[in-house]
Amino acid sequence: MNVRYFAAARAAAGVDEESFDLASGTTVAGLLQAVLAVDRAEPPAGTPPLQRILSRSSFLLNEVAVRDRTTVLNPGDVVDVLPPFAGG
């Protein structure tokens, strides 16, 4: 399973994308737990921690919005992390 990070999520994760080899039947919530279990460097000053960003983010599963974190993932799935965006 691949996770792609955008905007503040990218800054907090320290990478654009990463892969996880998780058991079949893992849910979005399980994948997010795996994301948070990665030992990371401190995010740049002024960037909220990744856990806070994930709690407020929207997610795409294979480019389709997913709101239910109990959704089951399959090997090869791509989950995009989209933090709240500001603008006008």
C-alpha positions in Angstrom: 0.0 0.0 0.0 1.3 3.4 -0.9 0.6 6.7 0.9 1.1 10.0 -0.8 1.3 13.2 1.3 0.3 16.6 0.2 1.0 20.1 1.6 1.4 20.2 5.4 1.2 16.4 5.6 4.2 16.2 3.3 6.1 18.6 5.5 5.2 16.7 8.7 6.0 13.3 7.2 9.2 14.4 5.7 8.6 12.5 2.5 6.3 12.8 -0.6 5.3 9.1 -0.6 6.0 5.9 1.3 5.1 2.3 0.9 3.8 -0.1 3.6 3.6 -3.9 3.4 0.6 -4.6 5.6 -1.6 -7.7 6.0 -4.5 -8.2 3.6 -7.7 -6.8 5.2 -5.9 -3.8 6.8 -8.2 -0.8 7.0 -7.6 2.9 6.4 -7.3 3.3 10.2 -4.8 0.5 10.4 -2.7 2.1 7.6 -2.8 5.4 9.5 -1.5 3.6 12.6 1.3 2.3 10.6 2.1 5.7 9.3 2.3 7.1 12.8 4.5 4.2 13.9 7.3 5.3 11.6 10.2 6.9 13.4 10.4 10.4 11.8 12.5 13.5 12.3 10.9 16.5 13.9 8.8 18.4 11.3 10.0 21.9 10.3 9.3 24.7 12.8 5.7 25.8 12.6 4.5 22.5 11.1 1.9 20.7 13.2 2.8 17.1 14.1 1.7 14.4 11.7 -0.8 12.9 14.1 -2.7 16.2 14.3 -2.6 16.6 10.6 -4.0 13.1 10.0 -6.8 13.7 12.4 -8.0 16.6 10.3 -7.2 15.3 6.8 -9.3 14.0 4.0 -8.3 10.8 2.2 -8.5 9.5 -1.3 -8.4 5.8 -1.9 -7.2 5.2 -5.5 -8.3 8.7 -6.3 -11.8 8.3 -4.8 -12.8 10.1 -1.6 -13.0 7.8 1.4 -14.6 8.9 4.7 -15.0 5.6 6.4 -11.7 4.6 8.1 -12.9 1.0 8.4 -12.7 0.7 4.6 -10.5 -2.4 3.8 -7.4 -1.9 1.7 -5.8 -4.2 -0.8 -2.2 -4.6 -1.8 -1.3 -1.9 -4.4 -3.9 0.6 -3.2 -2.9 4.2 -3.0 -4.1 6.5 -0.2 -3.6 10.2 -0.6 -3.5 12.4 2.5 -5.1 15.8 1.9 -4.8 18.2 4.9 -7.2 21.1 5.1 -6.2 23.8 2.6 -6.5 27.5 3.3 -7.2 30.0 0.5 -9.8 32.1 -1.0 
